[in-house]
Amino acid sequence: MKIGNKSLPEQYIIYGAMGLGGAWEEDTPITEAHIEEAHAALSTALECGISFFDLADIYKAGKSETVFGHYLKENPGMREKIIIQSKVGIRLTGAPFGSRFDFSYSHIIEATDGILKRLNTDYLDILLLHRPDPLMSRDELKRAIDELFNQGKIRALGVSNMDHHQIQLIESYTGRKIVANQLELSLLKTDFVASAVGFNNSVGKNLDFPLGTLEYCMLNDVSLQSWSPLARGIYSKQTIDESTPKTICQTKEILGRIAKNKGTSIDSIVLAWLMKHPSKINPVIGTTKPERIKNAVEAFNVQLTRDEWYELLVASRGQRMP
């Protein structure tokens, strides 16, 4: 895939900056410790060969972008060497009933301008529309996206948490190709696999992944990005007790055995399982710990056999193949 004048390899790991910037509360300030943590994580990611970074305007009330922007300011030659994507469309504050979605012209423009200001940059490589807005207006969406492209503020358009029908609708409305779709995909969240093998059998019942979405993305060169690919560390750092589901206990045991045999970490096996899928899924890792960032990159050196891949799938789902 090529974004502007920047080329991407066939498969890559994305560093997700959601954990940077301190507290989620808007009125909690960024401290020097938060800046140091962000700099350490970003430096480690870059040292490990990660050059793609994921953010959103709502992450830590914009503070994730602020500390990222601080890093860019301290490293002025870095911007043209990396790819930055951020997301708009979710509003968490300002209404007593909580969050809502907003693809209006004014919100998309204002939110994108806010992102650019916090990041200390004049463009995003990719802008993602964060979640579907039921009140999306064709005219307002097209007007906003056209303006951002024409002003050079975005180089490509993507989505997050959308199925193939919604992707087609947005492509039709905007006249722009969707280059990426970010979804929750992991060894714990395996319905994307079950949607393919569950047609015309009981495995396909009650799935939380629309049949055809994976295939549409593969056929139309929509890059699949996985948020929470490490399943929030459930396999690598959380302890097992009597309340832990049997499927997680069994999967964790198998992961430990495979990791030991291959001389690597459980994190790298979890990611290698995801990345073995032929759709070329690109994981978005969100850890702030330098050691876990390094473990994640080891996934490129892990070769799982078919039997290892299926053994993990069956254990995770607690259900044999049909």
Stockholm file with secondary structure:
# STOCKHOLM 1.0

chainA/1-322         MKIGNKSLPEQYIIYGAMGLGGAWEEDTPITEAHIEEAHAALSTALECGISFFDLADIYKAGKSETVFGHYLKENPGMREKIIIQSKVGIRLTGAPFGSRFDFSYSHIIEATDGILKRLNTDYLDILLLHRPDPLMSRDELKRAIDELFNQGKIRALGVSNMDHHQIQLIESYTGRKIVANQLELSLLKTDFVASAVGFNNSVGKNLDFPLGTLEYCMLNDVSLQSWSPLARGIYSKQTIDESTPKTICQTKEILGRIAKNKGTSIDSIVLAWLMKHPSKINPVIGTTKPERIKNAVEAFNVQLTRDEWYELLVASRGQRMP
#=GR chainA/1-322 SS CEETTEECCSSCCEEEGGGCSSCSSTTSCCCHHHHHHHHHHHHHHHHTTCCEEECCTTGGGGHHHHHHHHHHHHSTTSGGGSEEEEEECEECSSSTTCCEECCCHHHHHHHHHHHHHHHTCSCBSEEEECSCCTTCCHHHHHHHHHHHHHTTSBSCEEEESCCHHHHHHHHHHHCCCEEEEEEECSSSCCHHHHHHHCTTSGGGTTCSSCTTHHHHHHHTTCEEEEESTTGGGTTTTSCCCTTSCHHHHHHHHHHHHHHHHHTSCHHHHHHHHHHTSTTCCEEEECCCCHHHHHHHHGGGGCCCCHHHHHHHHHHHHTCCCC
#=GC SS_cons         CEETTEECCSSCCEEEGGGCSSCSSTTSCCCHHHHHHHHHHHHHHHHTTCCEEECCTTGGGGHHHHHHHHHHHHSTTSGGGSEEEEEECEECSSSTTCCEECCCHHHHHHHHHHHHHHHTCSCBSEEEECSCCTTCCHHHHHHHHHHHHHTTSBSCEEEESCCHHHHHHHHHHHCCCEEEEEEECSSSCCHHHHHHHCTTSGGGTTCSSCTTHHHHHHHTTCEEEEESTTGGGTTTTSCCCTTSCHHHHHHHHHHHHHHHHHTSCHHHHHHHHHHTSTTCCEEEECCCCHHHHHHHHGGGGCCCCHHHHHHHHHHHHTCCCC
//
